[in-house]
Amino acid sequence: MNRVPMTVRGEQVLREELERLKKVERPRITQAIAEAREHGDLKENAEYHAAREQQSFAEGRIKELEHKLSHAQIIDVTTIPVTGKVVFGATVTLIDVEDDRTLAYRIVGEDEADAKANLISVNSPIARALVGKAEGDEVTVNAPGGDVIYEIEAVEHL
């Protein structure tokens, strides 16, 4: 599998979730299963089946997180020389050429993307159009509603 780009913050969030699952959720679920077993007949024990389902979900998520972290390529944008070019992890301020709207996005890994927080995936159409471009460049983004032209106002390594 190829390396998966991830910001330092993205790695931290995934590691925190993994630790919580292993140290808090796993023991809680194990205890719930033990308590449900004490109630007798497991075939008709809803608490037991619910706890087993939670256990299955938690174990699956643990494996998924361990896999992602083992294939992560952690990129600290603050260590990348500032050249004015858009790179992974950079915060890009854009001006919509058509209506002069100003937008700012940070380009992050797939698991970190959150449109409401202006964090866009490196694989998104906007990020793919921006990466490698420089301040002052005009970029055409193929959006679902048609092409949108932006001017790159600023590129920051925060």
C-alpha positions in Angstrom: 0.0 0.0 0.0 1.2 3.5 -0.7 2.0 6.0 2.0 -1.0 8.1 3.1 -0.2 11.8 3.6 -1.3 13.1 7.0 -0.7 16.3 9.0 0.9 16.2 12.4 -2.5 17.1 13.9 -4.3 14.4 11.9 -1.9 11.8 13.3 -2.4 13.0 16.8 -6.2 12.8 16.5 -6.0 9.2 15.2 -3.5 8.2 17.9 -5.8 9.7 20.6 -8.8 7.8 19.2 -6.8 4.5 19.1 -5.6 5.0 22.7 -9.2 5.7 23.9 -10.5 2.6 22.1 -7.8 0.4 23.6 -7.6 1.8 27.1 -11.2 2.9 27.7 -13.7 1.3 25.3 -12.2 -2.2 25.1 -12.2 -2.7 28.9 -15.7 -1.2 29.2 -17.1 -3.5 26.5 -15.3 -6.5 28.0 -16.9 -5.7 31.4 -20.4 -5.3 29.7 -20.0 -8.7 28.1 -19.0 -10.3 31.4 -22.0 -8.7 33.1 -24.4 -9.8 30.3 -23.1 -13.4 30.6 -24.0 -13.4 34.2 -27.7 -13.0 33.3 -27.8 -16.5 31.8 -29.1 -17.7 28.5 -27.0 -15.9 25.8 -29.4 -16.7 22.9 -32.0 -14.3 24.1 -29.8 -11.9 25.9 -30.0 -8.5 24.2 -27.4 -6.9 26.4 -24.9 -9.6 25.5 -25.6 -9.3 21.7 -25.3 -5.5 21.9 -22.0 -5.7 23.8 -20.6 -8.2 21.3 -21.7 -5.9 18.4 -19.9 -3.0 20.1 -16.8 -5.2 20.6 -16.8 -6.1 16.9 -17.1 -2.4 15.9 -14.4 -1.3 18.3 -12.0 -4.1 17.2 -12.6 -3.3 13.6 -11.9 0.4 14.2 -8.7 -0.4 16.1 -7.4 -2.5 13.2 -8.4 0.3 10.8 -6.6 3.0 12.8 -3.5 0.8 13.3 -3.4 0.2 9.5 -3.7 3.9 8.7 -1.1 4.9 11.2 1.3 2.3 10.0 1.0 3.6 6.4 0.9 7.3 7.3 3.4 9.7 5.9 3.4 12.5 8.5 4.0 15.9 6.9 4.8 18.9 9.1 4.1 21.9 6.9 6.0 24.2 9.2 9.2 22.4 8.2 8.6 22.9 4.5 10.3 26.0 3.1 7.8 28.8 2.3 8.0 29.3 -1.5 4.5 30.7 -2.1 3.5 27.5 -3.7 0.5 25.4 -2.5 1.7 22.2 -0.8 0.1 19.6 1.4 -0.8 21.1 4.8 -0.8 24.7 3.6 -3.6 27.1 4.2 -4.7 28.7 1.0 -6.7 32.0 0.8 -8.6 32.2 -2.5 -10.6 34.9 -4.2 -13.6 33.8 -6.4 -12.9 35.8 -9.6 -16.6 36.0 -10.4 -18.0 37.5 -7.2 -14.9 38.5 -5.2 -15.7 36.1 -2.4 -12.8 35.2 -0.2 -12.3 31.6 0.9 -9.6 29.9 2.9 -8.9 26.1 3.0 -6.3 24.0 4.6 -5.2 21.0 2.5 -5.1 17.9 4.7 -5.2 14.1 4.5 -8.4 12.1 3.6 -9.2 11.2 7.2 -8.8 14.8 8.4 -11.1 16.5 5.9 -14.0 18.5 7.3 -15.7 20.9 4.9 -17.4 22.8 7.8 -13.9 23.5 9.3 -12.5 24.4 5.9 -10.2 21.4 5.9 -10.2 19.8 2.4 -8.8 16.5 1.4 -5.7 16.5 -0.7 -7.7 14.3 -3.1 -10.6 16.8 -3.5 -11.0 18.6 -6.9 -10.1 22.0 -5.3 -6.9 20.7 -3.7 -5.8 18.8 -6.8 -6.3 22.0 -8.8 -4.3 24.1 -6.2 -1.3 21.9 -5.3 1.8 23.2 -7.1 0.3 26.5 -8.0 1.6 29.8 -6.5 0.3 33.0 -5.0 -1.2 35.2 -7.7 -2.0 32.2 -10.0 -5.5 31.8 -11.3 -6.9 28.2 -10.9 -9.9 26.7 -12.6 -11.7 24.1 -10.4 -14.2 21.7 -12.0 -17.1 21.9 -9.5 -20.4 20.1 -9.8 -22.1 23.3 -10.7 -19.6 24.2 -13.4 -16.1 25.6 -13.6 -15.1 28.1 -10.9 -12.1 30.3 -11.3 -10.1 31.3 -8.2 -7.1 33.6 -7.7 -4.6 32.4 -5.1 -4.2 35.3 -2.7 -2.0 33.7 0.0 -0.3 30.5 0.9 0.5 30.0 4.6 2.4 27.3 6.4 0.7 27.2 9.8 
